[in-house]
Amino acid sequence: MIDRFIKDESGQGITEYGAILAFVAILVALVFSITQGALSAAISKAFAAVVKQLNALSGAANLAS
């Protein structure tokens, strides 16, 4: 019975995904704690730049049509 239990791999995939998810969560927490909020400001600045470009493209498309 123990031998069959050791060879059974039915839950292996979900365990690996859980371990990867935990590793990524710890990595993200470390990055945010090391940067002390500077990363959040950089992400906001990047999104603002994307929005600005999309608005410019939208305006140019409206003028062209």
PDB file of N, CA, C and O in Angstrom:
ATOM      1  N   MET A   1       0.832  -1.189   0.000  1.00  0.00           N
ATOM      2  CA  MET A   1       0.000   0.000   0.000  1.00  0.00           C
ATOM      3  C   MET A   1       0.881   1.257   0.000  1.00  0.00           C
ATOM      4  O   MET A   1       0.588   2.203  -0.732  1.00  0.00           O
ATOM      5  N   ILE A   2       1.927   1.288   0.786  1.00  0.00           N
ATOM      6  CA  ILE A   2       2.821   2.447   0.849  1.00  0.00           C
ATOM      7  C   ILE A   2       3.533   2.637  -0.483  1.00  0.00           C
ATOM      8  O   ILE A   2       3.725   3.766  -0.934  1.00  0.00           O
ATOM      9  N   ASP A   3       3.920   1.537  -1.109  1.00  0.00           N
ATOM     10  CA  ASP A   3       4.595   1.606  -2.409  1.00  0.00           C
ATOM     11  C   ASP A   3       3.679   2.243  -3.454  1.00  0.00           C
ATOM     12  O   ASP A   3       4.126   3.059  -4.260  1.00  0.00           O
ATOM     13  N   ARG A   4       2.401   1.870  -3.438  1.00  0.00           N
ATOM     14  CA  ARG A   4       1.437   2.457  -4.380  1.00  0.00           C
ATOM     15  C   ARG A   4       1.256   3.949  -4.098  1.00  0.00           C
ATOM     16  O   ARG A   4       1.146   4.743  -5.032  1.00  0.00           O
ATOM     17  N   PHE A   5       1.225   4.331  -2.840  1.00  0.00           N
ATOM     18  CA  PHE A   5       1.083   5.742  -2.464  1.00  0.00           C
ATOM     19  C   PHE A   5       2.274   6.571  -2.941  1.00  0.00           C
ATOM     20  O   PHE A   5       2.092   7.701  -3.394  1.00  0.00           O
ATOM     21  N   ILE A   6       3.470   6.037  -2.847  1.00  0.00           N
ATOM     22  CA  ILE A   6       4.681   6.749  -3.269  1.00  0.00           C
ATOM     23  C   ILE A   6       4.703   6.933  -4.780  1.00  0.00           C
ATOM     24  O   ILE A   6       5.150   7.973  -5.263  1.00  0.00           O
ATOM     25  N   LYS A   7       4.229   5.942  -5.540  1.00  0.00           N
ATOM     26  CA  LYS A   7       4.246   6.006  -6.997  1.00  0.00           C
ATOM     27  C   LYS A   7       3.102   6.831  -7.569  1.00  0.00           C
ATOM     28  O   LYS A   7       3.155   7.213  -8.738  1.00  0.00           O
ATOM     29  N   ASP A   8       2.071   7.117  -6.782  1.00  0.00           N
ATOM     30  CA  ASP A   8       0.918   7.881  -7.266  1.00  0.00           C
ATOM     31  C   ASP A   8       1.308   9.345  -7.440  1.00  0.00           C
ATOM     32  O   ASP A   8       1.758   9.985  -6.490  1.00  0.00           O
ATOM     33  N   GLU A   9       1.138   9.874  -8.645  1.00  0.00           N
ATOM     34  CA  GLU A   9       1.527  11.258  -8.960  1.00  0.00           C
ATOM     35  C   GLU A   9       0.326  12.119  -9.317  1.00  0.00           C
ATOM     36  O   GLU A   9       0.473  13.103 -10.041  1.00  0.00           O
ATOM     37  N   SER A  10      -0.851  11.773  -8.830  1.00  0.00           N
ATOM     38  CA  SER A  10      -2.058  12.479  -9.237  1.00  0.00           C
ATOM     39  C   SER A  10      -2.101  13.930  -8.751  1.00  0.00           C
ATOM     40  O   SER A  10      -2.734  14.757  -9.407  1.00  0.00           O
ATOM     41  N   GLY A  11      -1.471  14.268  -7.657  1.00  0.00           N
ATOM     42  CA  GLY A  11      -1.500  15.631  -7.148  1.00  0.00           C
ATOM     43  C   GLY A  11      -0.223  16.402  -7.398  1.00  0.00           C
ATOM     44  O   GLY A  11      -0.045  17.498  -6.866  1.00  0.00           O
ATOM     45  N   GLN A  12       0.658  15.851  -8.193  1.00  0.00           N
ATOM     46  CA  GLN A  12       1.966  16.477  -8.391  1.00  0.00           C
ATOM     47  C   GLN A  12       1.855  17.821  -9.100  1.00  0.00           C
ATOM     48  O   GLN A  12       2.530  18.772  -8.708  1.00  0.00           O
ATOM     49  N   GLY A  13       1.029  17.924 -10.124  1.00  0.00           N
ATOM     50  CA  GLY A  13       0.928  19.160 -10.904  1.00  0.00           C
ATOM     51  C   GLY A  13       0.461  20.339 -10.074  1.00  0.00           C
ATOM     52  O   GLY A  13       1.059  21.414 -10.129  1.00  0.00           O
ATOM     53  N   ILE A  14      -0.601  20.152  -9.305  1.00  0.00           N
ATOM     54  CA  ILE A  14      -1.140  21.244  -8.498  1.00  0.00           C
ATOM     55  C   ILE A  14      -0.152  21.657  -7.418  1.00  0.00           C
ATOM     56  O   ILE A  14      -0.081  22.832  -7.057  1.00  0.00           O
ATOM     57  N   THR A  15       0.605  20.709  -6.903  1.00  0.00           N
ATOM     58  CA  THR A  15       1.617  21.023  -5.892  1.00  0.00           C
ATOM     59  C   THR A  15       2.724  21.883  -6.498  1.00  0.00           C
ATOM     60  O   THR A  15       3.194  22.831  -5.868  1.00  0.00           O
ATOM     61  N   GLU A  16       3.135  21.554  -7.708  1.00  0.00           N
ATOM     62  CA  GLU A  16       4.181  22.344  -8.370  1.00  0.00           C
ATOM     63  C   GLU A  16       3.695  23.758  -8.674  1.00  0.00           C
ATOM     64  O   GLU A  16       4.434  24.724  -8.484  1.00  0.00           O
ATOM     65  N   TYR A  17       2.457  23.882  -9.145  1.00  0.00           N
ATOM     66  CA  TYR A  17       1.914  25.214  -9.410  1.00  0.00           C
ATOM     67  C   TYR A  17       1.814  26.028  -8.123  1.00  0.00           C
ATOM     68  O   TYR A  17       2.089  27.228  -8.122  1.00  0.00           O
ATOM     69  N   GLY A  18       1.429  25.390  -7.051  1.00  0.00           N
ATOM     70  CA  GLY A  18       1.351  26.073  -5.763  1.00  0.00           C
ATOM     71  C   GLY A  18       2.712  26.552  -5.294  1.00  0.00           C
ATOM     72  O   GLY A  18       2.834  27.655  -4.762  1.00  0.00           O
ATOM     73  N   ALA A  19       3.732  25.738  -5.484  1.00  0.00           N
ATOM     74  CA  ALA A  19       5.086  26.119  -5.087  1.00  0.00           C
ATOM     75  C   ALA A  19       5.588  27.289  -5.925  1.00  0.00           C
ATOM     76  O   ALA A  19       6.225  28.202  -5.400  1.00  0.00           O
ATOM     77  N   ILE A  20       5.306  27.265  -7.217  1.00  0.00           N
ATOM     78  CA  ILE A  20       5.716  28.373  -8.097  1.00  0.00           C
ATOM     79  C   ILE A  20       4.991  29.650  -7.705  1.00  0.00           C
ATOM     80  O   ILE A  20       5.602  30.717  -7.651  1.00  0.00           O
ATOM     81  N   LEU A  21       3.693  29.554  -7.430  1.00  0.00           N
ATOM     82  CA  LEU A  21       2.917  30.723  -7.020  1.00  0.00           C
ATOM     83  C   LEU A  21       3.440  31.302  -5.709  1.00  0.00           C
ATOM     84  O   LEU A  21       3.527  32.522  -5.564  1.00  0.00           O
ATOM     85  N   ALA A  22       3.783  30.454  -4.767  1.00  0.00           N
ATOM     86  CA  ALA A  22       4.333  30.924  -3.493  1.00  0.00           C
ATOM     87  C   ALA A  22       5.675  31.614  -3.711  1.00  0.00           C
ATOM     88  O   ALA A  22       5.941  32.653  -3.106  1.00  0.00           O
ATOM     89  N   PHE A  23       6.518  31.051  -4.566  1.00  0.00           N
ATOM     90  CA  PHE A  23       7.815  31.661  -4.866  1.00  0.00           C
ATOM     91  C   PHE A  23       7.644  33.035  -5.498  1.00  0.00           C
ATOM     92  O   PHE A  23       8.336  33.980  -5.120  1.00  0.00           O
ATOM     93  N   VAL A  24       6.733  33.158  -6.453  1.00  0.00           N
ATOM     94  CA  VAL A  24       6.496  34.446  -7.114  1.00  0.00           C
ATOM     95  C   VAL A  24       5.950  35.464  -6.112  1.00  0.00           C
ATOM     96  O   VAL A  24       6.351  36.628  -6.137  1.00  0.00           O
ATOM     97  N   ALA A  25       5.046  35.044  -5.236  1.00  0.00           N
ATOM     98  CA  ALA A  25       4.489  35.953  -4.238  1.00  0.00           C
ATOM     99  C   ALA A  25       5.579  36.468  -3.294  1.00  0.00           C
ATOM    100  O   ALA A  25       5.601  37.652  -2.959  1.00  0.00           O
ATOM    101  N   ILE A  26       6.469  35.596  -2.873  1.00  0.00           N
ATOM    102  CA  ILE A  26       7.575  36.015  -2.003  1.00  0.00           C
ATOM    103  C   ILE A  26       8.504  36.960  -2.747  1.00  0.00           C
ATOM    104  O   ILE A  26       8.970  37.948  -2.179  1.00  0.00           O
ATOM    105  N   LEU A  27       8.775  36.666  -4.009  1.00  0.00           N
ATOM    106  CA  LEU A  27       9.640  37.521  -4.817  1.00  0.00           C
ATOM    107  C   LEU A  27       9.037  38.913  -4.992  1.00  0.00           C
ATOM    108  O   LEU A  27       9.748  39.911  -4.873  1.00  0.00           O
ATOM    109  N   VAL A  28       7.752  38.991  -5.269  1.00  0.00           N
ATOM    110  CA  VAL A  28       7.080  40.282  -5.420  1.00  0.00           C
ATOM    111  C   VAL A  28       7.119  41.051  -4.101  1.00  0.00           C
ATOM    112  O   VAL A  28       7.377  42.254  -4.093  1.00  0.00           O
ATOM    113  N   ALA A  29       6.867  40.371  -2.998  1.00  0.00           N
ATOM    114  CA  ALA A  29       6.908  41.033  -1.692  1.00  0.00           C
ATOM    115  C   ALA A  29       8.303  41.576  -1.403  1.00  0.00           C
ATOM    116  O   ALA A  29       8.441  42.679  -0.873  1.00  0.00           O
ATOM    117  N   LEU A  30       9.325  40.819  -1.742  1.00  0.00           N
ATOM    118  CA  LEU A  30      10.700  41.294  -1.535  1.00  0.00           C
ATOM    119  C   LEU A  30      11.006  42.514  -2.387  1.00  0.00           C
ATOM    120  O   LEU A  30      11.612  43.472  -1.907  1.00  0.00           O
ATOM    121  N   VAL A  31      10.596  42.487  -3.637  1.00  0.00           N
ATOM    122  CA  VAL A  31      10.862  43.618  -4.525  1.00  0.00           C
ATOM    123  C   VAL A  31      10.160  44.870  -4.016  1.00  0.00           C
ATOM    124  O   VAL A  31      10.753  45.949  -4.002  1.00  0.00           O
ATOM    125  N   PHE A  32       8.901  44.740  -3.596  1.00  0.00           N
ATOM    126  CA  PHE A  32       8.190  45.906  -3.081  1.00  0.00           C
ATOM    127  C   PHE A  32       8.802  46.414  -1.780  1.00  0.00           C
ATOM    128  O   PHE A  32       8.823  47.622  -1.545  1.00  0.00           O
ATOM    129  N   SER A  33       9.294  45.528  -0.939  1.00  0.00           N
ATOM    130  CA  SER A  33       9.886  45.988   0.317  1.00  0.00           C
ATOM    131  C   SER A  33      11.253  46.627   0.086  1.00  0.00           C
ATOM    132  O   SER A  33      11.625  47.560   0.798  1.00  0.00           O
ATOM    133  N   ILE A  34      11.998  46.142  -0.893  1.00  0.00           N
ATOM    134  CA  ILE A  34      13.309  46.713  -1.177  1.00  0.00           C
ATOM    135  C   ILE A  34      13.189  48.091  -1.826  1.00  0.00           C
ATOM    136  O   ILE A  34      13.938  49.007  -1.486  1.00  0.00           O
ATOM    137  N   THR A  35      12.248  48.237  -2.758  1.00  0.00           N
ATOM    138  CA  THR A  35      12.111  49.510  -3.471  1.00  0.00           C
ATOM    139  C   THR A  35      11.363  50.558  -2.655  1.00  0.00           C
ATOM    140  O   THR A  35      11.396  51.738  -3.007  1.00  0.00           O
ATOM    141  N   GLN A  36      10.706  50.172  -1.600  1.00  0.00           N
ATOM    142  CA  GLN A  36      10.007  51.071  -0.675  1.00  0.00           C
ATOM    143  C   GLN A  36       9.065  52.029  -1.391  1.00  0.00           C
ATOM    144  O   GLN A  36       9.084  53.231  -1.127  1.00  0.00           O
ATOM    145  N   GLY A  37       8.242  51.508  -2.292  1.00  0.00           N
ATOM    146  CA  GLY A  37       7.234  52.324  -2.960  1.00  0.00           C
ATOM    147  C   GLY A  37       7.690  52.944  -4.256  1.00  0.00           C
ATOM    148  O   GLY A  37       6.854  53.449  -5.006  1.00  0.00           O
ATOM    149  N   ALA A  38       8.965  52.931  -4.558  1.00  0.00           N
ATOM    150  CA  ALA A  38       9.449  53.529  -5.799  1.00  0.00           C
ATOM    151  C   ALA A  38       8.949  52.739  -7.005  1.00  0.00           C
ATOM    152  O   ALA A  38       8.739  53.308  -8.076  1.00  0.00           O
ATOM    153  N   LEU A  39       8.762  51.453  -6.839  1.00  0.00           N
ATOM    154  CA  LEU A  39       8.276  50.631  -7.937  1.00  0.00           C
ATOM    155  C   LEU A  39       6.845  51.006  -8.290  1.00  0.00           C
ATOM    156  O   LEU A  39       6.493  51.052  -9.469  1.00  0.00           O
ATOM    157  N   SER A  40       6.034  51.268  -7.311  1.00  0.00           N
ATOM    158  CA  SER A  40       4.648  51.655  -7.567  1.00  0.00           C
ATOM    159  C   SER A  40       4.584  52.976  -8.318  1.00  0.00           C
ATOM    160  O   SER A  40       3.734  53.137  -9.194  1.00  0.00           O
ATOM    161  N   ALA A  41       5.450  53.920  -8.002  1.00  0.00           N
ATOM    162  CA  ALA A  41       5.492  55.192  -8.725  1.00  0.00           C
ATOM    163  C   ALA A  41       5.940  54.987 -10.170  1.00  0.00           C
ATOM    164  O   ALA A  41       5.422  55.637 -11.079  1.00  0.00           O
ATOM    165  N   ALA A  42       6.879  54.105 -10.382  1.00  0.00           N
ATOM    166  CA  ALA A  42       7.358  53.817 -11.732  1.00  0.00           C
ATOM    167  C   ALA A  42       6.266  53.154 -12.566  1.00  0.00           C
ATOM    168  O   ALA A  42       6.113  53.465 -13.748  1.00  0.00           O
ATOM    169  N   ILE A  43       5.509  52.246 -11.962  1.00  0.00           N
ATOM    170  CA  ILE A  43       4.417  51.594 -12.683  1.00  0.00           C
ATOM    171  C   ILE A  43       3.342  52.616 -13.040  1.00  0.00           C
ATOM    172  O   ILE A  43       2.824  52.600 -14.156  1.00  0.00           O
ATOM    173  N   SER A  44       3.005  53.494 -12.116  1.00  0.00           N
ATOM    174  CA  SER A  44       2.011  54.541 -12.395  1.00  0.00           C
ATOM    175  C   SER A  44       2.472  55.450 -13.518  1.00  0.00           C
ATOM    176  O   SER A  44       1.676  55.829 -14.376  1.00  0.00           O
ATOM    177  N   LYS A  45       3.738  55.799 -13.521  1.00  0.00           N
ATOM    178  CA  LYS A  45       4.285  56.660 -14.565  1.00  0.00           C
ATOM    179  C   LYS A  45       4.221  55.957 -15.928  1.00  0.00           C
ATOM    180  O   LYS A  45       3.908  56.589 -16.936  1.00  0.00           O
ATOM    181  N   ALA A  46       4.513  54.669 -15.959  1.00  0.00           N
ATOM    182  CA  ALA A  46       4.460  53.906 -17.207  1.00  0.00           C
ATOM    183  C   ALA A  46       3.032  53.830 -17.732  1.00  0.00           C
ATOM    184  O   ALA A  46       2.806  54.004 -18.929  1.00  0.00           O
ATOM    185  N   PHE A  47       2.069  53.573 -16.857  1.00  0.00           N
ATOM    186  CA  PHE A  47       0.674  53.524 -17.290  1.00  0.00           C
ATOM    187  C   PHE A  47       0.200  54.887 -17.774  1.00  0.00           C
ATOM    188  O   PHE A  47      -0.552  54.967 -18.745  1.00  0.00           O
ATOM    189  N   ALA A  48       0.622  55.949 -17.121  1.00  0.00           N
ATOM    190  CA  ALA A  48       0.248  57.296 -17.561  1.00  0.00           C
ATOM    191  C   ALA A  48       0.797  57.585 -18.957  1.00  0.00           C
ATOM    192  O   ALA A  48       0.120  58.212 -19.772  1.00  0.00           O
ATOM    193  N   ALA A  49       2.017  57.132 -19.236  1.00  0.00           N
ATOM    194  CA  ALA A  49       2.599  57.330 -20.560  1.00  0.00           C
ATOM    195  C   ALA A  49       1.822  56.554 -21.620  1.00  0.00           C
ATOM    196  O   ALA A  49       1.619  57.051 -22.728  1.00  0.00           O
ATOM    197  N   VAL A  50       1.392  55.350 -21.289  1.00  0.00           N
ATOM    198  CA  VAL A  50       0.604  54.550 -22.228  1.00  0.00           C
ATOM    199  C   VAL A  50      -0.736  55.224 -22.507  1.00  0.00           C
ATOM    200  O   VAL A  50      -1.170  55.290 -23.657  1.00  0.00           O
ATOM    201  N   VAL A  51      -1.388  55.722 -21.469  1.00  0.00           N
ATOM    202  CA  VAL A  51      -2.669  56.405 -21.636  1.00  0.00           C
ATOM    203  C   VAL A  51      -2.500  57.647 -22.503  1.00  0.00           C
ATOM    204  O   VAL A  51      -3.336  57.928 -23.362  1.00  0.00           O
ATOM    205  N   LYS A  52      -1.430  58.383 -22.279  1.00  0.00           N
ATOM    206  CA  LYS A  52      -1.162  59.584 -23.074  1.00  0.00           C
ATOM    207  C   LYS A  52      -0.989  59.228 -24.554  1.00  0.00           C
ATOM    208  O   LYS A  52      -1.526  59.917 -25.421  1.00  0.00           O
ATOM    209  N   GLN A  53      -0.254  58.171 -24.844  1.00  0.00           N
ATOM    210  CA  GLN A  53      -0.055  57.736 -26.230  1.00  0.00           C
ATOM    211  C   GLN A  53      -1.358  57.254 -26.855  1.00  0.00           C
ATOM    212  O   GLN A  53      -1.633  57.551 -28.017  1.00  0.00           O
ATOM    213  N   LEU A  54      -2.163  56.513 -26.098  1.00  0.00           N
ATOM    214  CA  LEU A  54      -3.441  56.046 -26.624  1.00  0.00           C
ATOM    215  C   LEU A  54      -4.387  57.210 -26.919  1.00  0.00           C
ATOM    216  O   LEU A  54      -5.102  57.198 -27.921  1.00  0.00           O
ATOM    217  N   ASN A  55      -4.387  58.199 -26.054  1.00  0.00           N
ATOM    218  CA  ASN A  55      -5.213  59.383 -26.303  1.00  0.00           C
ATOM    219  C   ASN A  55      -4.738  60.128 -27.544  1.00  0.00           C
ATOM    220  O   ASN A  55      -5.561  60.603 -28.326  1.00  0.00           O
ATOM    221  N   ALA A  56      -3.434  60.238 -27.737  1.00  0.00           N
ATOM    222  CA  ALA A  56      -2.895  60.901 -28.923  1.00  0.00           C
ATOM    223  C   ALA A  56      -3.267  60.134 -30.186  1.00  0.00           C
ATOM    224  O   ALA A  56      -3.636  60.739 -31.192  1.00  0.00           O
ATOM    225  N   LEU A  57      -3.174  58.813 -30.142  1.00  0.00           N
ATOM    226  CA  LEU A  57      -3.553  57.998 -31.298  1.00  0.00           C
ATOM    227  C   LEU A  57      -5.039  58.103 -31.592  1.00  0.00           C
ATOM    228  O   LEU A  57      -5.442  58.134 -32.755  1.00  0.00           O
ATOM    229  N   SER A  58      -5.850  58.157 -30.555  1.00  0.00           N
ATOM    230  CA  SER A  58      -7.287  58.285 -30.726  1.00  0.00           C
ATOM    231  C   SER A  58      -7.636  59.621 -31.369  1.00  0.00           C
ATOM    232  O   SER A  58      -8.480  59.692 -32.262  1.00  0.00           O
ATOM    233  N   GLY A  59      -6.974  60.681 -30.902  1.00  0.00           N
ATOM    234  CA  GLY A  59      -7.201  61.998 -31.489  1.00  0.00           C
ATOM    235  C   GLY A  59      -6.782  62.055 -32.945  1.00  0.00           C
ATOM    236  O   GLY A  59      -7.477  62.652 -33.767  1.00  0.00           O
ATOM    237  N   ALA A  60      -5.655  61.442 -33.278  1.00  0.00           N
ATOM    238  CA  ALA A  60      -5.190  61.421 -34.664  1.00  0.00           C
ATOM    239  C   ALA A  60      -6.137  60.608 -35.540  1.00  0.00           C
ATOM    240  O   ALA A  60      -6.368  60.969 -36.694  1.00  0.00           O
ATOM    241  N   ALA A  61      -6.685  59.525 -35.016  1.00  0.00           N
ATOM    242  CA  ALA A  61      -7.623  58.703 -35.774  1.00  0.00           C
ATOM    243  C   ALA A  61      -8.919  59.464 -36.027  1.00  0.00           C
ATOM    244  O   ALA A  61      -9.514  59.345 -37.097  1.00  0.00           O
ATOM    245  N   ASN A  62      -9.353  60.242 -35.044  1.00  0.00           N
ATOM    246  CA  ASN A  62     -10.576  61.030 -35.227  1.00  0.00           C
ATOM    247  C   ASN A  62     -10.383  62.107 -36.284  1.00  0.00           C
ATOM    248  O   ASN A  62     -11.295  62.374 -37.066  1.00  0.00           O
ATOM    249  N   LEU A  63      -9.203  62.732 -36.318  1.00  0.00           N
ATOM    250  CA  LEU A  63      -8.936  63.760 -37.314  1.00  0.00           C
ATOM    251  C   LEU A  63      -8.811  63.162 -38.716  1.00  0.00           C
ATOM    252  O   LEU A  63      -9.172  63.808 -39.700  1.00  0.00           O
ATOM    253  N   ALA A  64      -8.304  61.934 -38.809  1.00  0.00           N
ATOM    254  CA  ALA A  64      -8.099  61.301 -40.105  1.00  0.00           C
ATOM    255  C   ALA A  64      -9.423  60.814 -40.704  1.00  0.00           C
ATOM    256  O   ALA A  64      -9.521  60.677 -41.923  1.00  0.00           O
ATOM    257  N   SER A  65     -10.415  60.556 -39.900  1.00  0.00           N
ATOM    258  CA  SER A  65     -11.665  60.032 -40.448  1.00  0.00           C
ATOM    259  C   SER A  65     -12.703  61.066 -40.672  1.00  0.00           C
ATOM    260  O   SER A  65     -13.801  60.750 -41.131  1.00  0.00           O
TER     261      SER A  65
END
